[in-house]
Amino acid sequence: MPDCCPQKGICCGIYRASERMRVLLVEDHASLGESLQGALESSRYVVDWVRSLAGAETALAATRYDLMLLDLGLPDGDGVDFLKKCRRRALALPILVLTARGGLNDRVDGL
């Protein structure tokens, strides 16, 4: 987090030009992951791409991220359960949910 952030762990969104936001991409589909990683990196984000919830746990334990992009359908578990786990731990991290699920209940669960 930049030094300008008044609250530890919560970013005010003000970055100096030399700083790059670090994104954790949690996506198991290779083509989508490659596309997202490429697009984000071309926009000057630093992207760590993992393909499982276990990989996400390891990455979150080792690195501070500014944003997580989370797929719901992962090979080792459900992204909604992982999202709830992150919130129970009071993880101060914006999380955007990626999903092919179209049901209303799925969208509400993601909120």
Secondary structure, 3 states (H helix, E strand, C coil): CCCCCCECCECCCCCCCCCCCEEEEECCCHHHHHHHHHHHHHCCCEEEEECCHHHHHHHHHHCCCCEEEEECEECCEEHHHHHHHHHHCCCCCCEEEECCCCCHHHHHHHC
